[in-house]
Amino acid sequence: MASATTGSVLTTRAVPPSQCDASIPAVDIAGDYVLTNYGASANDWHFVTVTGSGNNYKWSNKAGVAWKLAREKGRKEVFGVGKECPYYDDGYTMAKVETRMQPGGVKMATAIHGPWDEVYTRKSLVDPWHPVFCPFGNVDATCWADTAYQKCAADRQGAYDVIMAEKAGGQEAMYYKYLCVTATC
């Protein structure tokens, strides 16, 4: 509603919804996303690429399953899920997008709510040492050591032990030690 004062009388007039949204550009959701809450035991359904632009996108996971996402009219951060989605009949019909404002006033999609309302985070916002990125291993506490064990055929146990020695420093310390160890094996 817009209002104006005429003398001592306040008058209001409706502003068309299209004008309300005109200055807020629709957020672009294209990019790579990852479901991090499964850690090192993540599977191919937890890694997603969203392609497209404007109002029409496609959700594709590493398992090869894809479905359409269509921006809901008048709702810049909500997308209708295509009926080809295997979770559609279970109630996953809308995907909500989380955003944050970037410098210059541009909104960036930071996450998309997938099936069961699980939050898929934009991959570029997830630390590279997060266990979800471990190529081998399915236990968060040992995934980087397990991966070094698989990659370093000459001294598997030695590689594992060197990385586990960094455990007190957390995932970040283990990840950087893993990079050093596997660069030489």
Secondary structure, 3 states (H helix, E strand, C coil): CEEEEECCEEEEECCCHHHHHCCCCCCCCCEEEECHHHHHHCCHHHEEEEEEECCEEEEEECCCCEEEEEECCCCCCEEEECCCCCCHHHCCCEEEEEEEEECCCEEEEEEEECHHHCEEEEHHHCCCCCHHHCCCCCCHHHHHHHHHHHHCCCCHHHHHHHHHCCHHHHHHHHHHHHHHHHHCC
